[in-house]
Amino acid sequence: MAQRARARELGIRIGYLEPGRWNAITDVPGVRVGLETLIEGEGPLDVGKGPIRTGVTMIVPRDNVYDDPVFAGYHQLNGNGEMTGIAWIEEAGLLTSPIGITNTHSVGVVRDAMIEWDRDNYDGPGIMPWRLPVATETSDHYLNDANGFHVKPKHVFAALDSAVSGPVAEGNVGGGTGMICHEFKGGTGTSSRMLPAEDGGWTVGVLVQANYGWRKHLRIDGVPVGREINTDEVPSPRRKPALAQQPGDGSIVVIVATDAPLLPIQCKRLAQRATLGVARVGGNGDNGSGDLFLALSTGNHGLEPATDKSPVPVSMVPNNAISSLFEAVADATEEAIVNALCMAETMEGSTGRVVHELPLDRLQEVMAKYGR
């Protein structure tokens, strides 16, 4: 099997801004990511036993986010998906938990396990207060025994306990393990952008779980890759009746983080710009797709003091200086999706179903053909 590589390692440069040290969401100071990957079994589907091709991804905005919450905003391109905890974010503009990403049928257990983990690690007075954690999903039913409920609380605990800064694994890992993107193998991808000093010097990081799209629409840095590497060359799982009968074209979750000080409405505006990155690669927000985006800002502290009821001072980037952040979100979202495609490997899952990787040698040939 050919060695996988990220977009920039293949000479693909998206946009004009430079990435951070790791070109990952963890370039935003304080943001940590933990992944738990579950790959087990092969052969015919036996509900409850496997094959298993799934996992969970945990994004921790900063240490003790429950007591030191961050401003956040949500955007929904198409709503055939789930993201818990959004009602309170829409109401108060505050994110008070890590963010869990998994498969569609495991959202409930991930949400509940996050509460259990916090209960067991709570060191405040009395019993742990209420929690409304954010857990979200895309569907891995084609490759995974999704009705077997293989993601357990212990996997959520492991992802939370292992969350670190630094490079983030991509492709067939975490919640993205069993995902499909533009009829190639998809999954987890990440990227970041650094604004120049004259634009504030802020960092924007994006993590995606990419499980959407049709081959014919796939474009990378504007190049019609899906037309060039079509389903006659690399077979599509959509040719299989078991998947062809399923509605929709999958889903994508995009999490945006920045250290720029933003208000909740500005976070929402950043989340909206993730739509541009998805569209550039070829996403249409189809009727059956769950395209859910959340943006958070770590640029303010002390937003929910425990006892003091005095007004809380906050800072914000003025709106006339926010467009560079919009550019960063769009570019990082696009590159995160491409990284997911480039790093994912061919996977055989339930009942011998195979989803093929994007062939990187052909990708480079196609990019060169179009002057990239």
N, C-alpha and C positions, 0 to 999 in steps of 0.2 A: 504494500500500500504506500502510495506517495506521501512524502512528508507534507503536513499541512502547514500553512503560513498565514499570517495576518495580511490585510490589504497592503499596508505600507511596506512590508517585507517583499511584496510582489511588485513594488513600484507604483502602486495605485495611491495617488494623493488626492484627497477630496477636500475642496475648499482652499482658502488662503490662510486660515489661522493655524497655528502650530498646536500639536497635542501636548499634553503634560508628560511627565516622566514615564508613566506606565501606559499612557493612552487608554485610560480606564476611568470609570466613575470614582475609583479610589484616589484619583489625583486631587479630588476635592478634600481639603484637610478635614480629618476626623471621620470621613465616610469609610466604612468597612463592609466587606462582602464575605459571606460564608456559603459554601456549596456542599450539598450532600447528593450523591449520584447513586441510583439504584439500577443495576443491570444484572439480570439473573435469568437463567433458563433459556430454552429455545424450543422450537417445534410448535405443535398445535396449541391453540388457546385453550386454557383450562381456567375458567374464572375463579379467582381466589388463589391460584397458584402461579400463574404466569403465562407466557414470558413477561418479565418486568423490564420496562424501559422508561424510567421516570426519575423524579427527584424533587428537590426543593432548593431554592435560592433565597438567602436572607440578605437584605441590605439594611445596615445599621447607620442611620444618619449621623449620629454622634453618641458618645457615651451618655447613659442615663437620660435618654430622650424623653422619658416619661416626666421627669422633674424639670427638664430644660427643653421644652418642645420647640419645634421649628415651624416657621410659616410654610404653608403648602397650598397648592392649587391643582385642580383636577380638570381634565378635558376628555370628552368622549367623542371620538370620530364616528364609531358605530357601536351600539350597545349590546351585541350578542355575546356578552361576557360578564364576569363578576369581579368586583373589587370591593371588599368589605371596608367599613369605616368611613366611607365617602360622605355620608350624611353629615357627620360632625365636621369634617374638613370643609365642606361647602358652607356649613353654618358658622364655624368659628375661625376657619383659616389656619388651624393648628394640626400638625401631625405629631402624635404623642406615642408612636410605636415604631419599631422596625417595620420593614416591608417584606412580606413573604410572597414568593412566586412559585407556583407549582402547577399540577395538572387540574383540569376542570373539576373532577370529582373528589379532589383532595383539599379544596379550599377550606371546607369546614374544619377538618382535623388540624390543618395548619394554623388557622385562626385560634382554635381552642388551645392548641399546644403552646402558642405564643403567650397566652394568658397564664397557662400552667407554669411555663418557664419563669415568667416574671413573678408569679406567686412564690415559687420556690427560691427565687433570688432576692425577694423583697426584704429590706433591712430597715424599713421605716417603722414608725409607731403603729400599734394596733394591726388590724388585718389589712391586706393590700386593697387599695381603692379600686374603683371600676376601671376597666380597660376596654377600648374599642380599637383593636389592632387592624392594620391593613394587610389583607391577604388577597392575592389575585391569581389569574390563571390563563393558560391556553390549553387546548385539548391535544392529548397524545394518544387518542383511542386507536389509531391505525397501527402503531407499533407496540403499544403497551396494553397490558391487562388493566384498563382504566377502571373497570367495575370490580376489580379485586381489592381496591383500597390499600395499596401497598405502602403508601407514605404514612408513617406512624409518628406519634409524638417524639419518639427517640431520635428520629431523623431531623426533625425541626430543632430539637435541643442541640444536636451535633452541629448543625449549620450555624446556629447562633453562637455556640461556644467556640467555633473555629473561625468566626468572622474576623478578618484582618485587613489592614491596608496593604498596598502593594499590587503586583500583577494579579489579574483575574483570569482564571481558566475560562475557555470559550468552547463553543460547539456543543458536543454531546455531554453536557455537564449540568448538574443542578436541575432546576425545573425545566430546562431546555432539552433534557436528555432525549426525549422521544419526539421532538418537533420537526416539522416539515416547512420549508420556506421556498416559495416559487418553484415548487415541485422538485427541489433538491433537498438534501438533508439540511435542516436548520437547527435552531437552538438558541444558546446564550451568546450574546455579543456585547461588547462595550467599546467606548471611545471617549476622548475628552478633547477640550480645546482651551487654550490659554489666551486671554485677551491681552493685547499690548498695554504697556503702562499708561499710555495716553487715553486708553479706554477703560481704565480702572484696574487692569492687571488681574481681573477675576478669573476663576477657573469654572468651567462647565463640564460636567461628566454625565454620561448617558449609559444606561444598561438596558438592553432589550431582551425579550424572549420572543423570538421570531418564528411564527407558525402560520404564515399567511401566503397568499399570492399565487398567480398563474405564471407559468414559464414564459409565455409570449410577452408578458409585460415587464420582465426583469431588465432593468438598466443599471449599470454600474458606472458612476461618473459620467452619465449621459450616454454611454455606449449600449446598444441594444443586444446585450449578452444573451437574453432569452431567445431571440430570433436566430442568433448565430449557433448557440448550443441548444438546439431544440429537442423536442421529445423523441424525434427519430434517432438522434445521436445518443442521448442519455435518457433512458426510459423514465416515464413519470409514474408515480404511484396512482395518479388519478385514472390511469387506464384500467385499474383493477376495479371490478364491480363493487367490492366491499366499500371502497372509498368513494367511488363515483356516485353512489346512492346517498351519500351524506350531504346535507345542505351546506351552503356557505363555502368560504375559501379559507377557513382557519381564522387565526387571530394574531394580534401582536400587543404586547405590553411594553410600554416605554416608561422608564423611570429617569427623570432628570434631576440632577443635584448641582447646586452652585454655592459658592461662598460669598457671592455678591449679596449685599443686604437688600432684600426685596419684601414688599408687602404681599399678602395673599393674592390680591388681584393681579399683581405682577407675576407671581408664580404661575397663576392660571394662564397668563399670556405666554409664558415660556412653554407650558405644557401644550398649548395650541400649536406652537411652532414645530413640535415634534411631528405633526401631521405633514409638514413640508418634507422632512427627511424620508418619511415612509412613502410619500407620493413620488419622490425622485427615484426611488428604487423600483416602484411599480405597484404600490398598494393603492387600491381604489376605495377602501372602506366598504366592501361589499355587504349586502344585507345579512349574510350569515356570519359575518366576521365580528369578533370582539376586539375593538381597537381602543384601548384604554390607556391614558397617559396621566402621569402624576409628576409634578415638579415641586421641589422643596428647596428652601434657602436656609443655610446655616449661619447667615450673616448677622443675626440678632440673638441675644441671650436674655434670660430673665423675663420671658413673656408671660409666665404664669406664676407669680410669686405666691408662696404658700399662705401667707397671712396678710402681708401688706396690700392695702387696697388703693394705694396712691397710683396716679397715672404712671405708666411704664414708658420710658423713652425708647423709641425705635428709630432706626435709620433706614433709608431707602435710596436706591439708585434713581435719579430723576428720570422721568419718562423720555426726556429728550436725549438720554444717553443709553437707552436700553436696547437699541437696535443691534449693537454688536453682540449682545447676549442672544438675541434671536438668531443671528447668523450662526453663532456657536452651537446652539441647540440643533438647528437644521443639519449642519454639517456633521456633528457628532452622532446624531441619530442615523443618518445615512451610512456613515462609516461603521457604526456598531452593527447594523444589519449585515453589511458586507463582511465584516469580521466573523459574524456568526456563520455565514455561508462558507467562508474560506476555511474556517477551523473545524467545521463539522465533518465527520467521516461517515462513509457508507455504513448503514446499519440494517441488520436483519432483525426483525422483531416477531410479533405474534403471527403464528401460522406461516412462517417462512416469508412474510412480506418484507420486501427490500426497498429502502429509499436510498438513492445513490447520491454521493457527494458531488459537489461542483468540481469538475476536473480543472485543477489549477494550471496545468500546462496549456490547455485549450483556452482558459481565461486569459492568460498572458498573450497568447497568439491573437485573440480577438481584440484585446485592448491595443496591441501594437498595430493591428490593421486599421484602427480608427485614430491612430496618432497619439495614443496614450502610453 
